[in-house]
Each structure stands twice: as structure tokens, then as C-alpha cells.
Amino acid sequence: MWRYQSTHERGETEYFAKAMDRVHSNKRWQKRANTLLDAVAKSEPLLAESLGAPQSVHHHCEGPFVRDHLRSMLQVLYAIEEEQLHLIDIEEFRRMKLYAGEFDELEETIKEYLALMEVFVLCHDAAKWATISFHANEGSKGEAIGFAVANKHHFEDEGFAHRAKMREKYLELYQEFVETHHEKANQQSQEEFYHEYGISVHYPGHDRLVHSPLYRRLLVRISEAHGLTDRETALLEDIIAHHLEPITDFQSTRPNKIKRYHALAHKHGFDSDDFIDIFQACFFLDAVCGSKQYGVGKKGYQTELFENFLRSEHDYAPWLREARMQKREEKEKRTRNRLFRKVGLDGISLMDLLEMPPGPEFGTLLRAIHDAILGRTQWPALSSSAQTELERRAEAFYELAFERE
């Protein structure tokens, strides 16, 4: 993606963490997200298991279970869909003045591919239950009761069985802690539990398991239920398999890393611009909006990861960026002209309305009318009847353009 200007009217800014608190506390979006999660869990046992997988505060202090992570992502998705969250109105992003259009296009991508985004949310962490592993801090209570898994156990049958036992033990221990200290499991109980036992949760290899027959069939079923095409499902499979890589790639601005994403798109025959746009949208929902970070003196969201991703894309191969801009402008012009024809604002229709022959004079007036409709200039001088009819057609154009957005 690459744009220089935002099409959204700018509002008052709010910091990202405050925006997330507002979105995540919205009861209606909570209910909508929970309804979807409950429905899918009822029909897909694999997803039901993944929703109950525990998570620890270092990377996911938004809540003690994977369900909390997915619900957070879905609520942001719904807030953007309903135009209740505009990224250009986030203070951290407003400061990136050259990138305003990028944040606008990120919103457009999320809304255009809403069903695909829902499938990504549901399936990207589906293998966490099967790959779960634990680490306990040295000298902690967790270490004393055996929450440490040797590296070799990630790959051996004996290790799989051991991790399954530790998974159940962890859930029992956590439930006992919650019943003793809190009325229900939440962010506070999650943090206090970590301080008490020093246990962190990991999921080695969960991303690449989407290529395994079991999890790929799950992805296909969920995709079909959401009406995705086979090509969109294939695109999602690759994004899920690589969705963790930007976390390490963009700890800083690293333009050379963008080459990896172009190569991945080309390898599977995807348009690189479309692939990166959708990849960035999924990454934004997952690693930024749905993953609250916690640590010594730090509690918040990794907005800098996405900022570094954008800066890296901007600095990578400037000639490609210019070509992308031209390609996008041509696409927008074609779409605009199609809408003009549909509502009678194309050249032929306006020649009939204005009773003018083709020629330089009409061409100049046509450009002036189109510029006025697009808000670039004032209306040219016209007869009252022509002006009234043009304004009626312009309203029809605005309605179609709004529906498209």
C-alpha cells in the first residue's frame, strides 16, 4: 500500500491505549464477538480447544485465555466496520504526517475484506492448544512444581504427552488461584497469577501447523462458511503461516525485510501490493490491537511494530512505490468513471443534458463539473435547470461512492 493523504475528516485525537480501552469495553461489540466465538466453538472442537488455551502476561495480558485475544481483535474489527474507530485519529499515528493515507487505506482494507479478517482471527492461533509449552522463572513456585519443559520435548512424542499433562495441571492451578483470590478469571487475576508462580506460556510452531492436513481442513471449513474464495483461503494460509515474522522483522525500520513479503507473494502467484495490504491488516489486528504487552515498567500495545512496518515499506524500492501510487490512482479513476456513467455524469450523458457538441469547450466544462462534484472547485456557471439536475445526479454519485466505502 502507499498513499499520501487521508480521505477521512480528522477528528480529535486519542492515544492508542485509550482507544483500545474504549473499544474493548463496548458491550455491544463484546456480545457480537462472543456470539461468533460461541457459534464457531460449538461446531468446531479444534477451535473450542484453542479458545481455552491459557496465555501469559508477557505477550498477552489482555486476558488469561486465547479467547480474550480473539475477542479483542474482533471488537476492533467491528469498531472499524461501524466507523467508530478511525486510525488517523490515534495520536501516535497522527504524528506520522507522511503516512496519513496509509492508515486510511488500512481501514478500507479491513472493511473490504471483513469476512477474510474474521477467518484470520478465528484460525490464526488454532494450533496453540496442541503446541502449548511452559517456562518457569528460576527459583519460582512454578519451577518448584515442575513447570519447565526441555527443548527436545517440543519435537518428541514423549514431550507431547508431557506438555498435555502440564497444560491440564496449569489450568487446574489457575482455576484454583482464581477461586481463592478473585470472583472470575480476568486481567488482574492473570497478572497476579504470574507474579505468584512465574510461569510463562509459549506455543512453538503453532503458526506453521496451518499447513498440516488437520488445521488446513479447519481453515477451509471456516473459510467456506464465511464465503471466501479458494484463492482467499490460500492467501490466508500463507499469512497465518508467517504471521509472527513481522514481530521480529520490524523491531526497527528495516526496508530490506520487505523483500521477504514480496517474494512470498510472488512464490504463490499473489499480487504483491494486495498481499502486503491484507498481511498488514491482519498483523495490525493481531500483534497491535489484540496483544496487550506487560513487563517491568511497561504495559501497553506495540504500535511501534506497525509503524516500523510502514516505514520499512516506504523506504523499500522507491520506484515501486511510485508505480503502486500510479496503479492505485488509475484504479480509482476507473471506479469513479464507472460511477459517473451509472448516474449520468459521464461525457455522453452530459452532452445530452447540456445540449453541447463534443469539442474543447465541452471538455473544459466537463472537467470543471467533475472537479466540482469531487470538491476540488466551485460549480461552473450553468442554467438553473441544468444545475438542479446535476446536483441530483451528484447526490446519486455520492450515495454510490459511500456504499462502496
Number of C-alpha atoms within 10 A of each C-alpha: 23 22 20 13 15 16 11 14 8 12 10 8 16 17 13 21 16 11 20 21 10 13 22 22 13 13 11 13 20 17 13 14 22 18 12 15 19 15 11 17 17 12 10 14 12 19 25 19 17 21 24 16 24 24 25 25 25 17 18 24 25 29 24 24 21 23 25 23 24 26 26 27 26 28 27 23 24 22 17 19 17 11 10 11 19 21 24 28 22 20 15 16 22 18 12 14 11 14 21 22 18 22 28 19 20 21 20 17 20 24 19 15 14 17 16 24 22 22 21 25 23 25 26 27 24 26 24 25 22 20 20 22 26 21 17 21 16 12 10 16 17 21 17 13 11 13 24 19 16 10 11 10 15 19 12 11 11 11 17 17 12 15 22 16 11 19 21 12 15 18 14 12 13 20 16 12 18 19 12 10 13 13 9 13 17 16 18 15 21 23 19 15 20 20 13 12 20 20 23 20 21 16 17 17 16 20 24 18 22 26 15 9 10 12 20 17 13 18 24 20 15 21 24 14 12 14 13 17 13 12 11 14 22 17 19 27 24 19 26 23 17 18 21 17 13 20 16 9 19 21 15 16 20 17 19 13 16 21 13 12 18 16 13 17 20 13 9 11 12 18 11 15 18 13 22 20 18 22 20 22 21 26 25 22 22 22 24 21 26 26 25 22 19 18 11 6 5 8 14 17 20 19 16 16 22 23 20 19 24 23 19 20 22 20 14 17 14 11 9 12 18 13 12 16 16 12 12 16 13 12 12 12 12 12 13 16 15 13 18 20 15 15 18 18 24 16 17 13 15 19 16 11 15 15 10 12 12 11 8 9 10 17 14 10 16 18 12 18 23 18 15 15 20 13 10 11 12 12 16 13 11 13 9 9 10 14 15 12 12 21 13 12 18 21 14 18 21 15 11 16 13 9 8 10 10
